[in-house]
Structure formats: structure tokens, C-alpha cells
Amino acid sequence: MEANNETRNVQQAESLAGQVGSQAAEVQNAAGEAVNKGVTVQDIVGEAVNEPSAEEQKALERRKVLSETLITLDTEVEPLRYTLSMDGVGFFSLLDIHGVKAKQKAGKTTMLKVCAAAWLRGAQFRVKSELEEPRVLWLDTEQNRPDVKQILTDIVEMTGLDKDYITSHLHVHALRCCDYANLHELMLQAVTDFKPQVVIVDGIVEFVASFNDEAIAKKLMHDLQVMSQEHECAVVCVLHTNKADEDHNMRGHLGTMLAQKAGTVLECKKQGGIISVTCSESRHQEMPEWSITFDGEGHIVDADEQRQQFIEQRKADQQQKRREETERKQKERLDYALKCIDDYSGSISRKQLTEILIKKFELSRATVSAFISRNIGSAFYEVEGMIQLTPDNVLPL
């Protein structure tokens, strides 16, 4: 038994000695190679000492990023490339994200159908494409499948383009039933495969668990910006505004981040069946307003002239209402003034009548004085400082 142990110990020692010898040989060979190359042991030690630390390596990486992102007067940059224009003013530029906002059912999707028709056809109404036969990717996260298909039907109807052209240049996906956790990856895959110049995300709110989570909103906007840069496309995000009629801000932190990051934000408003599109925010020149509506057969048509008529009619109606209100107030004041004169047996001093009317209607002295002067000679008369119902002198009782 002791002999066996001694044998094993001897074998282990020999094995260890062999390993040490092998390592020593490798070191000796490396040293020999270094000497052959003119490198001394001191050089090897110095190189090890001069190796950057982990923190120094991170600093080098940060400096590299800063060097790549530095913009100077000599830096050559490409000018903005717009995908659409309105009366010569460009909007929805490439390599950037943009927003479309509105109240519910206020025409956001209808407006984007017109934009898509312009991209594919070259122009639609006053909207003109600045791209040559672009590919458009449309991701709808809100509507059911029949309504999503209606997007294609309406665009074909507006453009008159054949089925094959539409199929090769416009991809529309109904993502309503997809889990929000998968939407971003699905979008990236579609962008990678289809290589669109324009990406429409109709319902960007579905990409997040909560539109009020600031961290998630920041990350999503950052990811969309990166995607627009890497794939050289314009990303148009659709988001509702807050519910209050007077509040036109997009919902939650997601809306705040989109408004901050977007190159352009368009707003749709519906009045009297007319959808008006305005540029609420822009880093550059604001796009002019334009309008669309539906005709009697449900087709999308230009409504700029109709919108102008609507505005003029509304202005006329408002002016008429103001006139009627002014007349009503004047009649009320005159009726009360005549009653006061009558209560004073047909004659009251101008000063006293003025004080009564100021108190009754809470008007300024100048307004009451002008009112009395305007009605002298028609509704009543002024005789020696007295306001009376007849032009004759009235003896005091």
C-alpha cells in the first residue's frame, strides 16, 4: 500500500515537473523571439505597465464617440431631404421622427391616406412628393382588419395606380392583435426586409405599456431616432391629444417626448365635416394649412375651397351674432333709460340719469355718456341739462 502511494507521488511530481518545464520552455521561447526582434525584457515590462486601465479604455472610447459626433464649420453635412411638400414648404424629412396628433376620430388616418397617395403617385391635391417612387410601410395598431384594408382601397381609388405597383410600394400591417412587447421587433424586421423610405406608425401608444412612463417614452423615441438614422427613413408617429377640447398636447410623457424630438408635428381638426391639417410644431418653416373632406359617395376629396367658404360663412355668422348682441344690449339700455325718465315724470337731469345707468349696467361713465348723446333727438331730448321725453320745456312739479 505504501509502495503504491510512493509510486503515485513520484508520478505526480514527474507530471508537475513536466508542466513547469513546458511553461518554462514557452517563456524561454517567447523571450528568445523577443530578443530576436530586438525587444528587451525591459521593453516587455514597460509595455505591460503602459497598458491602459479599464477606466482609461472607457475614456478612449468616449473620446472616439465625441470625435465622431463633433460638428465644426468644416464638417460636411447633407441638407434636409423632405419626403413631402405643401406649396413649396417641405415636411416629414428623412432620417428623423415626426408626429401626427388629433382628438379621437378627427381625421388622422384620412390625412395620412392623402400623404400615402402623394408619395406613391407623386402628388395628391396640394400635397407633393419629394421622393422618387418611395416604399411606404404602414403599421396600424388600432383598427380592425377590414378598416385597415380600407386604407389600401382608398389609396388605390385616389391614385388610380394598379394593384402590382401598390403591392410593391406600400406594405400595410394590421397589428391590433399583436402584443405590445413584440411590436418594436416586428417593426424593425419589416423595416429591414422592406427597406421603406417612410414608416407610418398609426397608434404609437400601443408600443409602450404606459404612455405616462417617462423612462419608457424616452427609450422608445431614442430607438425610433436611431432606426430613422440607420435606415435613412422618415418615421411618422400618430398619437391622440388629451381629451379636454382646449388641450392640444399629445398624451402623457410619450406625447411630451414625441413633441420634443419630432422634426414636424401636424394636427388634424374636424369642423363641419371638413378635416383641416395644420403644422403645430416644426424645427423649420411651418407647412401651410390644407383641408380634405368626403363627398356624397364617401370619397376623399380636396376641401381647401370648401374650407375657405366655411371660414367666411362662420366669420359672417359671428359678425351677425355680435351685431344682434349689440342691438339687444342697446335696446335693453334704452328701454331702461326711458323707464327712468318716465318714473321721474318725463324729465330727469343728465347727471342723475348717467349715475343710474352706470350703476344698473356696470358701464364706464364715458360709455354711458356716449349712449345718452347717441339717443338724444331720437329716443329722448335734452333741454337745459334735463333729459326728457318731449322737446318742450317741462316745468318741475
Phi, psi and omega in degrees: 000314178295325179296319179297317179299319180296323180296316180296318180300318180296319181295317180296319180297318179296321180295316179297318179298324179294318180296314179300317180297320180296315179297320179297322179294320179297316178298318181295320179296316180298317179297320179298317179298319180298318180296319179298328180273002179084015180261128181269168176299324178298323177296318181296317180295318180296321179296319179295320180294324184276357178300128183296143177286174180299319180292321177295323179296319178297321179297319178298320180293320178296319179296324179296316179296316179298323178295320181287333183263356181291128176252124178239177178296339180267355181291130177269122179234148177283141177293161178300137177246108182277149177267334180222161174214156178227113182054039177087357179259120184280152174207168183056064182286156175290163178059034181203164176252152184220166182232149170231126185229157178181168169290170178298140177056037181254008172107014182299310182294321178299316178298319181291331174298319178296318178299314180298319178299321179294317179301316186280324186266336183111329177193148175214116187058234179269357182274126184241139177278140176254011180243155177262110177045059182286160171263135183240127177253123183242116179250114181253120183253003188241322188273160175283170187298317178300320179291325177293320178295330179298333175303311179296315181301314181294322181292319176299318181296318181289320188270329185074012180284153183282165185300317184297319180294314179301315182297323183277342184246349181224117175249123180242126182243132175266101187254016184304324184266003180275142179292139184301331181294340182258350188297319183296317179294321178297319179297313180300320180295317179296320178295318180297318184280317186273334180054060182279156171271339180226133176239121176256123176249093183275089183114057182295340182297334181287351181278354183231155178288326180212128179285356178258006177271109186297318182296315180295319180298316179298316181295317181297315179297320177297315181298321179292322177297316179298316180298318181295326178287311185293325183255006175051053181229165172262132180248115183254115184254131181256130182212139178289155171271172179297158190290326181301135184302322184276353182261113182254014177279145176288152192293136168063192178295330178299315178295321179297314180295319180296317179297322181289320187271336187291142174284325180219139172233121177257147178237136177253135176227140181245125177221126179058033180082358180258129178264116179257135182245121179235161177261107183276331179214139178202143176283344182227208184298138182280136178295138177295158179288145174216162188221151177220164177202186177247138176278186183297339180259008177085012179273145177284125182226160176293142183226023181298314179293318179296321178297318180296320177296321178298317181296315180296319179294318178296321178297317179296320179296319179294319178296319179296319178297320178295320178297315181297321179292320178296316179297321179297315180295319180296319179294319179298316180293319181293316178302319181290322179296317178297322178296318179299316180298317181295321179298334178262033176061034174086005180207127180216145181293148180300320181298316182292318178298321178299314180297320180296315182292323177300314182291318184293312188256002179054051180252164176284159180298323181295320180295317180294318180299319179294321179298313181297314181298323182294332184260354177293130180097345179240308180263328177205182187228157176243120180231112178051049176082000179252137176263122185218166186281341180236159180280355181275156173297135180245121181287137178294146180287000000 
